[in-house]
Amino acid sequence: MSKILIRGAKVLGGEPQDVLIDGETIAAVGTDLDAAGAEVVEAGGKVLLPGLVDLHTHLREPGREDSETVLTGTRAAASGGYTAVFAMANTFPVADTAGVVEQVYRLGRDHGYCDVQPIGAVTVGLEGKKLAELGAMHESAAGVTVFSDDGKCVDDAVIMRRALEYVKAFGGVVAQHAQEPRLTEGAQMNEGVVSAELGLGGWPAVAEESVIARDVLLAEHVGSRVHICHLSTAGSVEIVRWAKSRGIDVTAEVTPHHLLLTEEMVRTYNPVYKVNPPLRTERDVHALREALADGTIDIVATDHAPHPHEDKDCEWAAAAMGMVGLETALSVVQATMVETGLLDWAGVADRMSAKPARIGGAQGHGRPVSVGEPANLTLVDTAYRGQVDPAGFASRSRNTPYEGRELPGRVTHTWLRGKATLVDGKLT
């Protein structure tokens, strides 16, 4: 195995250091390291982070390969600095059996751009009526530990309770898409003044908050773990903060787009801004940033949701919900959290690598940049400024809300167990 010397990198944003990779592991960290026989990467003050981990990615395969495949999605992940992603279950067929999750797992392993950990469905067919094969998926080669009907809410309290009881036996977690379906029938955007002015059906904050309140109480009752997907309102923040103060085992995620964009973007009627949960108010955005900074919200997860051109280039009401996010996530976090002083780079590493790896049980990921640890790393040029051009994306889809927007930071290198997947901004 080859040696790689990363020279002069700011490890987690600290003082410049050299990092020597030998094979699949980090062999040395220090200054003036011996580069004999090693390939040298001149980091020039760039920030070195542990490889990012995304707990919420839609890879679409099997069934919607016109939107994304495991190959294109993992190439997008490597471009964004990710070394592991968790693939959501709303594929066709649904990932509700051992066979389907093993298929996704093996596709990820064979392509090699990042590790792919499938998420299993909570209910058969995402229909919310009968528990899926949770135990079989956990015992499969994929070793599933995270279960979610994302895209749909597990709205039946009895089914949710049974799922929490089942996964408790093997230390799993249920990741809930918190959306009370009866309160969001026909919803097109956040309910409020803007939706009234535009004449679009409203998605009220209480539709999210009521489900979160119920589920943290269920988790407390069962003594199990619950994870809240794409938390989006100030009220949801307060409920999670209260639950954590009671010692309830709840974790939560926020997406990059909910940290930056607001419902005001919907005034353009551009379906690229149509997403579930919807873009909220400026007040919500600031509450989410503060909650991510103080640890109430545990992680950033992309909810990378690729769609083909025809599903977005249409009238608002007919458009699919979702945005791609793997290739822009770190830049948005730099803009909203680092450059605002709310997080330092060590905090980014915690929210985008260490904690998502811990929540999902991603072995070998989210580890410190230390001797003996797996060489899952990403190098970021934080001084870079540039406009987002989706034509250069590795993802098969282009539905980004940031096209033409200037964002800071650019991932230049990604290493998966010592093997470069991205070099000088180009996939290997």
Summary of the structure (lengths in Angstrom):
residues: 428
radius of gyration: 20.6
end to end distance: 16.9
largest distance: 66.8
contacts: 1632
relative contact order: 0.16
helix: 35%
strand: 24%
